[in-house]
Amino acid sequence: MNGRTDERVNGYAGYNQGGENVRKRKLISVAALLAVAWAGFFIHACAAGPIFYDPARVGDISDVPRVRVGLSAGLRVERILFSVSGPYAITDGRGVLESGEQLEAAVSWDGGIRVNQLVSQDPIVRVTCGRDGDLAIGGVRYHGDVLIVADEDRQTRAPRVTLVNEVDLEDYLKGVVGKEMALSAGTEALKAQVIAARTYAMYESRHRTLSEIKGEKFDLYDDERSQVYGGMERETASARRLVDETRGLFVVWDGRLFKTYYSSTCGGHTEPARLILGGEAEDIPPLGGAACAYCEGSKYYRWTEAFSKAELAKKLFPERSDIKILGLRVTKRLPGGHATEVAVRLEGASREVVMSANDGFRRKVDPRRIRSTLWEEPIQESGDKIILTGRGWGHGAGLCQVGAYRMADAGKSAGEILEHYYPQAAVRKLY
């Protein structure tokens, strides 16, 4: 019995050993298949390139972000003053440096960021306000906090400081709408403006365009380089209501945000943004241009400005006192009529000087007098004068603000206005 028992035991043990071997072989096979699959995926991923994250995608936008606005009065300055009229705390990476009630602060660079007697070696010092709107810079009150950022002069590389207003996007918009459009305009036009401004700001904030391309320490300028923002300077009850009633609404195309350009008066047709603004603009249907019959007859639909040839020479060639301008002609135009290139004829020169119509000519001469590059041809001359007759004001891409006024007066909704100037796009609520 013991022998049979031992035999059975030994046989059972042998069976177990064989079963273990089979299982081991199966596990090895599975592991090998997984390794091959992973290697295939890895090779494919490497061949296809890294997974691309598009910050313009709207899928992960679910709440109000904070945006950082560079204040032009505090852009790369040696010294600047600001105040907080209530509770405040000054912090850097180490924690709270100072807190209290009522702050009158002188900010400068002194081997670090100096705020009154405090000096921090951190690149950013934050001043947090206990009550919203207690922050004041240059007599203007602001929502949110102020960041004091270590910066440098672009020419001399000398250390400087820059003031940045970090503020909720919705509060930021309350400081934009009254600066970018007249609050007496039709409600639907103003709502369209707020939605476009919200989309523009969110796009710039998520893309970090200014920091990536221009090396700035913030997301948006507070002037025409981005959108005109005046803090609480023109924040009225109607401005707050417009922002609140459009809360979370954005202009979206193909499931993503885009840079919703706009200008005062398009002059009859908006242009493809890529062609008029260059590589910074996307070549997509909503920025492809649209006909606009609405701004015709408005204040800046047609304008005329005369410049002496001597004045133009001084503005265009400031380093050459001997240059005399004889004439000017357009050499390249866009489909909607905006000039992109001009040639300047000089006395005694065998060839004309060719330059960009906007950056090379308009901005150097006077962008407030030469309101656009939509000029009539031929460019007129009268004795020592060159006379420009043009249409519109601004770059002419995206939404036409005067056109939006007129569309609202005609009964169009904010959505209809935006979908006209940004073809194939739609208004969507994201939070």
KETORKE-213880 format. One record per residue (C-alpha): x, y, z; residue in three letters. Coordinates in pm, 1 decimal. Layout:
<sites>
((X,Y,Z),Ala)
...
</sites>
This chain:
<sites>
((0.0,0.0,0.0),Met)
((284.0,227.9,79.9),Asn)
((437.6,153.1,-260.8),Gly)
((113.7,227.7,-445.4),Arg)
((69.8,535.2,-238.1),Thr)
((420.7,649.2,-318.7),Asp)
((359.3,572.3,-685.6),Glu)
((42.2,775.8,-686.2),Arg)
((217.6,1055.9,-502.8),Val)
((514.3,1045.6,-734.1),Asn)
((285.4,1031.6,-1037.5),Gly)
((84.9,1327.7,-910.7),Tyr)
((408.3,1516.9,-848.9),Ala)
((523.1,1438.4,-1199.0),Gly)
((192.1,1557.2,-1339.0),Tyr)
((226.3,1882.8,-1147.3),Asn)
((579.2,1931.1,-1270.6),Gln)
((470.5,1874.0,-1627.9),Gly)
((175.5,2111.5,-1583.1),Gly)
((406.9,2376.9,-1442.4),Glu)
((634.0,2336.6,-1743.4),Asn)
((338.5,2381.0,-1979.9),Val)
((220.8,2688.4,-1792.9),Arg)
((572.3,2831.9,-1797.8),Lys)
((595.5,2778.7,-2170.7),Arg)
((258.0,2948.0,-2217.8),Lys)
((362.3,3241.9,-2001.6),Leu)
((685.2,3277.5,-2197.1),Ile)
((489.2,3270.7,-2523.4),Ser)
((243.8,3534.7,-2400.7),Val)
((528.8,3750.3,-2273.0),Ala)
((705.0,3718.0,-2607.8),Ala)
((386.8,3819.4,-2794.8),Leu)
((341.2,4118.6,-2563.7),Leu)
((703.3,4220.2,-2615.5),Ala)
((663.5,4198.8,-2993.6),Val)
((339.4,4398.2,-2979.7),Ala)
((496.7,4665.6,-2756.9),Trp)
((803.8,4683.4,-2981.2),Ala)
((577.6,4723.9,-3283.7),Gly)
((381.0,4999.9,-3114.4),Phe)
((703.0,5171.0,-3001.0),Phe)
((855.5,5155.2,-3349.3),Ile)
((532.0,5286.3,-3504.0),His)
((512.6,5565.8,-3246.6),Ala)
((873.6,5662.5,-3314.7),Cys)
((816.3,5653.5,-3689.1),Ala)
((497.8,5858.2,-3655.0),Ala)
((662.6,6112.6,-3424.4),Gly)
((562.2,6222.1,-3074.5),Pro)
((197.3,6244.0,-2973.8),Ile)
((90.0,6600.9,-3053.5),Phe)
((-107.1,6803.3,-2803.7),Tyr)
((-308.1,7078.9,-2965.7),Asp)
((-376.3,7352.4,-2706.6),Pro)
((-654.7,7485.2,-2928.3),Ala)
((-868.1,7173.1,-2877.1),Arg)
((-1175.4,7253.7,-2671.9),Val)
((-1229.4,6915.2,-2507.2),Gly)
((-1050.3,6998.0,-2182.3),Asp)
((-1189.9,7350.0,-2134.4),Ile)
((-1437.0,7327.1,-1847.6),Ser)
((-1374.3,7624.1,-1619.5),Asp)
((-1268.5,7989.5,-1621.3),Val)
((-889.3,8019.1,-1661.1),Pro)
((-670.0,8302.2,-1538.9),Arg)
((-482.9,8506.0,-1797.9),Val)
((-166.7,8712.2,-1758.9),Arg)
((-177.0,9062.3,-1904.9),Val)
((140.9,9265.1,-1945.1),Gly)
((68.4,9624.9,-1843.9),Leu)
((229.8,9866.9,-2089.4),Ser)
((289.2,10124.8,-1813.2),Ala)
((496.7,9863.7,-1629.5),Gly)
((669.9,9694.3,-1920.7),Leu)
((1045.2,9658.5,-1858.1),Arg)
((1070.8,9960.2,-1629.9),Val)
((1340.2,10063.8,-1382.4),Glu)
((1089.1,10169.5,-1117.3),Arg)
((710.9,10185.3,-1081.1),Ile)
((453.4,10250.3,-809.6),Leu)
((131.6,10067.4,-726.9),Phe)
((-104.1,10039.8,-431.8),Ser)
((-344.4,9800.2,-263.1),Val)
((-628.8,9960.2,-68.6),Ser)
((-713.0,9657.5,145.5),Gly)
((-565.3,9329.7,275.3),Pro)
((-264.6,9200.9,82.3),Tyr)
((9.7,8939.3,87.6),Ala)
((347.2,8949.7,-88.3),Ile)
((482.0,8602.5,-174.3),Thr)
((758.1,8434.6,-370.8),Asp)
((870.7,8071.3,-400.2),Gly)
((966.0,8062.7,-31.1),Arg)
((622.1,8165.5,91.4),Gly)
((474.1,8481.2,243.0),Val)
((725.4,8766.4,266.6),Leu)
((484.6,9023.9,405.4),Glu)
((113.9,9072.7,465.5),Ser)
((-100.6,9349.4,600.9),Gly)
((-357.4,9617.3,527.4),Glu)
((-301.6,9901.5,279.9),Gln)
((11.3,9896.0,64.7),Leu)
((189.3,10177.9,-114.5),Glu)
((469.9,10006.2,-303.8),Ala)
((772.4,10119.4,-502.5),Ala)
((897.7,9837.5,-723.9),Val)
((1241.8,9824.0,-883.2),Ser)
((1539.4,9596.9,-950.9),Trp)
((1810.7,9601.2,-686.0),Asp)
((2007.8,9279.9,-720.4),Gly)
((1666.1,9114.6,-714.4),Gly)
((1303.5,9224.5,-722.5),Ile)
((1262.2,9501.2,-463.1),Arg)
((922.6,9590.1,-318.7),Val)
((983.4,9874.0,-74.3),Asn)
((1236.0,9720.9,171.1),Gln)
((1184.7,9360.0,61.9),Leu)
((1422.0,9204.8,-192.9),Val)
((1354.1,8863.9,-350.2),Ser)
((1588.9,8658.8,-566.6),Gln)
((1297.3,8473.5,-724.0),Asp)
((1204.0,8556.6,-1085.9),Pro)
((841.4,8628.4,-986.9),Ile)
((696.8,8802.5,-682.6),Val)
((319.2,8792.4,-639.1),Arg)
((103.7,9050.9,-464.7),Val)
((-233.0,8896.8,-376.7),Thr)
((-524.1,9123.7,-291.5),Cys)
((-768.3,9021.0,-22.3),Gly)
((-1054.5,9203.6,-192.7),Arg)
((-1112.6,9211.8,-565.7),Asp)
((-1047.5,9551.3,-724.4),Gly)
((-821.6,9684.0,-447.1),Asp)
((-516.0,9682.9,-675.2),Leu)
((-436.2,10017.0,-844.6),Ala)
((-158.9,10099.4,-1092.7),Ile)
((-128.3,10445.0,-1246.9),Gly)
((-465.4,10542.2,-1103.6),Gly)
((-644.0,10246.6,-1268.7),Val)
((-793.9,9969.5,-1055.1),Arg)
((-762.5,9605.6,-1156.5),Tyr)
((-921.8,9274.0,-1071.1),His)
((-691.9,8991.0,-962.3),Gly)
((-328.7,8998.0,-854.9),Asp)
((-13.4,9168.5,-974.4),Val)
((296.3,8969.1,-1063.1),Leu)
((629.6,9148.8,-1048.4),Ile)
((851.2,8969.2,-1297.4),Val)
((1226.5,8990.6,-1345.6),Ala)
((1290.6,9114.6,-1700.9),Asp)
((1555.6,9297.0,-1902.3),Glu)
((1585.6,9586.5,-2146.4),Asp)
((1567.6,9451.5,-2500.7),Arg)
((1857.4,9668.4,-2625.9),Gln)
((2096.6,9709.3,-2331.9),Thr)
((2010.0,9384.7,-2146.7),Arg)
((2004.3,9587.3,-1825.6),Ala)
((1782.6,9427.0,-1556.0),Pro)
((1429.8,9559.1,-1535.5),Arg)
((1093.7,9465.3,-1385.5),Val)
((762.8,9405.8,-1561.5),Thr)
((418.3,9427.3,-1400.4),Leu)
((165.7,9161.4,-1501.5),Val)
((-201.5,9155.2,-1403.2),Asn)
((-310.7,8794.7,-1343.8),Glu)
((-688.6,8791.9,-1365.6),Val)
((-981.6,8558.5,-1434.8),Asp)
((-1069.6,8557.6,-1804.0),Leu)
((-1427.6,8675.2,-1740.6),Glu)
((-1308.1,8970.7,-1530.9),Asp)
((-1046.5,9051.8,-1795.8),Tyr)
((-1322.3,9078.8,-2057.8),Leu)
((-1507.4,9337.2,-1848.3),Lys)
((-1204.2,9559.3,-1901.2),Gly)
((-1189.2,9492.5,-2275.6),Val)
((-1539.4,9544.8,-2410.3),Val)
((-1564.3,9914.3,-2319.4),Gly)
((-1218.1,9981.2,-2466.0),Lys)
((-1267.8,9797.0,-2793.6),Glu)
((-1621.7,9911.4,-2879.3),Met)
((-1865.6,10186.1,-2784.1),Ala)
((-2095.0,10058.2,-2507.9),Leu)
((-2379.1,10250.6,-2673.1),Ser)
((-2370.4,10009.3,-2969.3),Ala)
((-2632.9,9741.4,-3027.8),Gly)
((-2636.2,9467.1,-2765.4),Thr)
((-2583.8,9183.9,-3014.5),Glu)
((-2280.7,9355.7,-3169.5),Ala)
((-2127.9,9399.3,-2823.1),Leu)
((-2198.4,9037.1,-2735.8),Lys)
((-2029.1,8930.3,-3059.5),Ala)
((-1728.5,9142.5,-2961.0),Gln)
((-1711.4,8985.1,-2614.1),Val)
((-1728.2,8631.4,-2756.9),Ile)
((-1456.8,8709.5,-3012.7),Ala)
((-1239.5,8871.8,-2743.7),Ala)
((-1287.6,8572.7,-2511.4),Arg)
((-1184.9,8332.4,-2787.4),Thr)
((-881.3,8543.9,-2879.8),Tyr)
((-763.0,8563.9,-2518.7),Ala)
((-811.6,8192.1,-2449.9),Met)
((-627.6,8100.3,-2771.6),Tyr)
((-331.4,8324.3,-2685.5),Glu)
((-320.9,8204.4,-2325.7),Ser)
((-323.7,7833.7,-2416.5),Arg)
((-69.6,7873.5,-2696.1),His)
((167.6,8098.6,-2494.9),Arg)
((225.9,8281.8,-2823.5),Thr)
((393.7,8588.7,-2675.5),Leu)
((630.2,8392.5,-2452.8),Ser)
((719.7,8138.2,-2722.5),Glu)
((769.9,8385.4,-3007.7),Ile)
((850.7,8719.3,-2845.4),Lys)
((1000.2,8611.9,-2515.0),Gly)
((744.3,8800.6,-2307.2),Glu)
((654.2,8701.9,-1950.9),Lys)
((277.9,8708.4,-2006.2),Phe)
((-3.3,8600.1,-2239.0),Asp)
((-149.1,8928.5,-2365.4),Leu)
((-51.6,9292.4,-2410.4),Tyr)
((-300.0,9550.1,-2279.2),Asp)
((-299.1,9750.0,-2606.6),Asp)
((-356.2,9707.7,-2981.2),Glu)
((-81.0,9446.6,-3003.8),Arg)
((-334.4,9207.1,-2847.2),Ser)
((-661.0,9361.8,-2725.6),Gln)
((-711.6,9696.7,-2554.6),Val)
((-762.9,9629.5,-2182.6),Tyr)
((-820.5,9902.4,-1927.8),Gly)
((-872.0,9712.0,-1604.9),Gly)
((-1177.4,9856.7,-1429.0),Met)
((-1143.1,10196.9,-1600.7),Glu)
((-1447.9,10147.7,-1824.6),Arg)
((-1612.6,9861.6,-1642.9),Glu)
((-1977.5,9958.8,-1617.9),Thr)
((-2291.3,9772.8,-1521.5),Ala)
((-2366.3,9717.2,-1891.1),Ser)
((-2012.5,9583.9,-1955.7),Ala)
((-2049.6,9336.7,-1667.9),Arg)
((-2392.5,9229.1,-1793.1),Arg)
((-2260.7,9164.8,-2148.1),Leu)
((-1981.2,8945.8,-2015.3),Val)
((-2208.8,8759.8,-1773.8),Asp)
((-2472.6,8692.8,-2040.7),Glu)
((-2213.4,8543.5,-2277.8),Thr)
((-2020.3,8356.7,-2008.4),Arg)
((-1832.8,8056.1,-2146.4),Gly)
((-1925.4,8123.1,-2511.6),Leu)
((-1648.0,8080.8,-2772.1),Phe)
((-1609.7,8076.6,-3149.3),Val)
((-1512.6,7721.6,-3249.1),Val)
((-1418.7,7556.7,-3578.2),Trp)
((-1353.0,7183.3,-3622.9),Asp)
((-1354.4,7128.1,-3247.1),Gly)
((-1087.8,7385.1,-3174.6),Arg)
((-1033.6,7751.1,-3097.6),Leu)
((-867.7,7985.0,-3343.4),Phe)
((-732.2,8337.5,-3323.3),Lys)
((-1039.2,8555.7,-3375.0),Thr)
((-887.2,8867.3,-3530.6),Tyr)
((-1097.0,9181.1,-3565.6),Tyr)
((-1049.2,9540.6,-3675.7),Ser)
((-1250.0,9863.4,-3681.9),Ser)
((-1363.3,9894.2,-4045.2),Thr)
((-1284.9,9644.8,-4321.8),Cys)
((-1373.5,9873.4,-4615.6),Gly)
((-1598.6,9626.3,-4797.8),Gly)
((-1426.6,9286.6,-4770.9),His)
((-1220.3,9114.6,-4505.0),Thr)
((-899.5,8951.3,-4625.5),Glu)
((-757.4,8600.7,-4573.2),Pro)
((-569.5,8639.3,-4244.7),Ala)
((-268.8,8434.6,-4359.5),Arg)
((-215.1,8663.9,-4658.5),Leu)
((-251.8,8994.4,-4475.6),Ile)
((-95.9,8904.3,-4139.0),Leu)
((162.2,8650.7,-4249.0),Gly)
((273.4,8327.2,-4087.9),Gly)
((123.8,8403.6,-3746.4),Glu)
((-227.3,8346.6,-3887.6),Ala)
((-378.0,8007.7,-3966.6),Glu)
((-493.9,7925.3,-4317.9),Asp)
((-842.2,7798.4,-4224.5),Ile)
((-1194.4,7869.6,-4358.9),Pro)
((-1306.1,8098.9,-4071.0),Pro)
((-1009.0,8327.0,-4144.4),Leu)
((-1048.3,8311.3,-4521.2),Gly)
((-1224.3,8647.2,-4559.5),Gly)
((-1585.3,8753.6,-4614.9),Ala)
((-1774.6,9017.2,-4810.7),Ala)
((-1903.9,9304.8,-4598.8),Cys)
((-2163.7,9547.8,-4728.0),Ala)
((-2241.2,9670.4,-4378.5),Tyr)
((-1960.4,9917.9,-4311.0),Cys)
((-2012.4,10117.3,-4633.7),Glu)
((-2076.7,10485.0,-4566.0),Gly)
((-1936.1,10472.1,-4213.0),Ser)
((-1690.0,10730.1,-4078.2),Lys)
((-1372.9,10551.5,-4187.5),Tyr)
((-1508.8,10363.2,-4486.5),Tyr)
((-1328.6,10618.9,-4707.5),Arg)
((-1050.8,10859.0,-4608.4),Trp)
((-783.3,11080.0,-4767.8),Thr)
((-447.4,11187.0,-4623.8),Glu)
((-175.7,11404.1,-4780.3),Ala)
((193.6,11379.4,-4688.1),Phe)
((483.9,11594.2,-4802.6),Ser)
((756.4,11398.0,-4977.5),Lys)
((1007.8,11536.4,-4727.3),Ala)
((796.3,11404.8,-4438.6),Glu)
((777.6,11059.2,-4595.0),Leu)
((1154.3,11053.4,-4657.1),Ala)
((1223.2,11140.6,-4293.2),Lys)
((987.9,10869.4,-4165.8),Lys)
((1095.3,10595.8,-4407.3),Leu)
((1468.3,10666.0,-4417.6),Phe)
((1550.3,10840.3,-4086.9),Pro)
((1922.4,10766.6,-4120.1),Glu)
((1951.1,10934.0,-4464.6),Arg)
((1904.0,11313.5,-4474.8),Ser)
((2002.2,11327.0,-4843.8),Asp)
((1718.8,11110.1,-4977.7),Ile)
((1440.2,11268.5,-5182.6),Lys)
((1122.0,11079.0,-5266.2),Ile)
((974.5,11124.5,-5613.5),Leu)
((675.1,10890.3,-5605.7),Gly)
((503.1,10579.0,-5471.0),Leu)
((318.4,10289.6,-5631.4),Arg)
((156.6,9962.6,-5521.4),Val)
((330.8,9652.9,-5656.8),Thr)
((130.3,9372.6,-5488.2),Lys)
((-230.7,9344.7,-5369.7),Arg)
((-450.3,9083.9,-5203.8),Leu)
((-780.4,8958.7,-5354.8),Pro)
((-980.7,9207.8,-5143.7),Gly)
((-764.6,9497.5,-5259.0),Gly)
((-526.3,9555.8,-4964.2),His)
((-174.6,9645.5,-5072.5),Ala)
((98.9,9416.9,-4941.1),Thr)
((397.7,9574.4,-5116.2),Glu)
((487.7,9923.9,-5234.7),Val)
((775.9,10065.0,-5434.9),Ala)
((924.7,10405.9,-5349.7),Val)
((1090.9,10600.4,-5633.8),Arg)
((1394.6,10801.2,-5522.0),Leu)
((1578.0,11086.7,-5688.8),Glu)
((1904.4,10972.5,-5848.0),Gly)
((1840.8,10602.3,-5782.0),Ala)
((1836.0,10352.9,-6066.4),Ser)
((1594.4,10123.1,-5885.3),Arg)
((1289.5,10169.0,-5663.5),Glu)
((1299.4,10070.5,-5297.5),Val)
((1044.0,9793.3,-5238.8),Val)
((895.1,9749.3,-4891.3),Met)
((601.7,9597.2,-4704.3),Ser)
((293.2,9816.0,-4739.2),Ala)
((197.7,9766.0,-4375.6),Asn)
((506.4,9714.2,-4156.9),Asp)
((753.8,9886.0,-4388.3),Gly)
((539.8,10183.7,-4494.2),Phe)
((215.6,10236.2,-4300.3),Arg)
((350.2,10171.0,-3951.3),Arg)
((665.2,10375.2,-4008.5),Lys)
((480.2,10676.2,-4146.6),Val)
((173.0,10698.4,-3920.1),Asp)
((-76.4,10412.0,-3873.3),Pro)
((-338.8,10648.8,-3731.2),Arg)
((-340.4,10865.1,-4043.4),Arg)
((-283.4,10581.3,-4291.0),Ile)
((-568.6,10381.9,-4144.7),Arg)
((-534.3,10076.0,-4367.2),Ser)
((-351.8,9949.7,-4676.5),Thr)
((-668.4,9939.6,-4888.3),Leu)
((-561.5,10225.4,-5117.8),Trp)
((-705.1,10353.4,-5443.8),Glu)
((-478.0,10357.2,-5748.7),Glu)
((-296.6,10530.0,-5890.8),Pro)
((-156.1,10701.7,-5582.7),Ile)
((-195.0,11074.1,-5647.3),Gln)
((75.2,11341.9,-5641.7),Glu)
((25.6,11717.7,-5618.2),Ser)
((345.9,11919.7,-5622.7),Gly)
((541.8,11819.4,-5314.0),Asp)
((251.8,11611.6,-5179.9),Lys)
((168.6,11242.6,-5205.7),Ile)
((-203.0,11185.0,-5149.7),Ile)
((-336.1,10851.5,-5025.8),Leu)
((-705.6,10773.9,-5058.0),Thr)
((-810.9,10454.8,-4886.9),Gly)
((-1090.5,10258.5,-4725.4),Arg)
((-1127.4,10106.5,-4381.9),Gly)
((-927.4,10115.2,-4058.9),Trp)
((-713.9,9828.4,-3936.7),Gly)
((-563.3,9513.4,-4084.3),His)
((-892.2,9397.7,-4239.6),Gly)
((-894.4,9035.7,-4113.4),Ala)
((-1172.6,8867.9,-3914.8),Gly)
((-1463.9,9058.6,-3767.1),Leu)
((-1541.7,9412.2,-3890.0),Cys)
((-1653.6,9602.3,-3579.6),Gln)
((-1849.9,9869.0,-3767.2),Val)
((-2003.2,9594.9,-3978.4),Gly)
((-2108.0,9420.5,-3657.7),Ala)
((-2278.6,9744.3,-3539.8),Tyr)
((-2476.9,9762.4,-3863.1),Arg)
((-2565.8,9390.6,-3859.1),Met)
((-2699.6,9425.8,-3504.3),Ala)
((-2904.8,9727.8,-3612.7),Asp)
((-3048.0,9511.1,-3891.0),Ala)
((-3167.5,9254.1,-3635.9),Gly)
((-2885.6,9000.6,-3657.5),Lys)
((-2787.8,8805.2,-3346.7),Ser)
((-2437.8,8780.0,-3202.7),Ala)
((-2411.1,8425.8,-3338.7),Gly)
((-2515.9,8533.5,-3688.4),Glu)
((-2263.5,8820.2,-3681.3),Ile)
((-1978.2,8591.8,-3578.4),Leu)
((-2070.3,8318.7,-3824.8),Glu)
((-2074.6,8576.5,-4106.4),His)
((-1726.2,8710.7,-4038.4),Tyr)
((-1580.2,8370.4,-3941.8),Tyr)
((-1727.8,8140.4,-4212.0),Pro)
((-1793.2,7776.6,-4113.2),Gln)
((-1734.2,7852.1,-3744.0),Ala)
((-2000.0,7830.2,-3472.5),Ala)
((-2057.7,7966.1,-3122.6),Val)
((-2031.3,7701.1,-2848.1),Arg)
((-2062.8,7714.9,-2469.0),Lys)
((-1756.8,7550.0,-2310.4),Leu)
((-1816.7,7628.5,-1942.5),Tyr)
</sites>
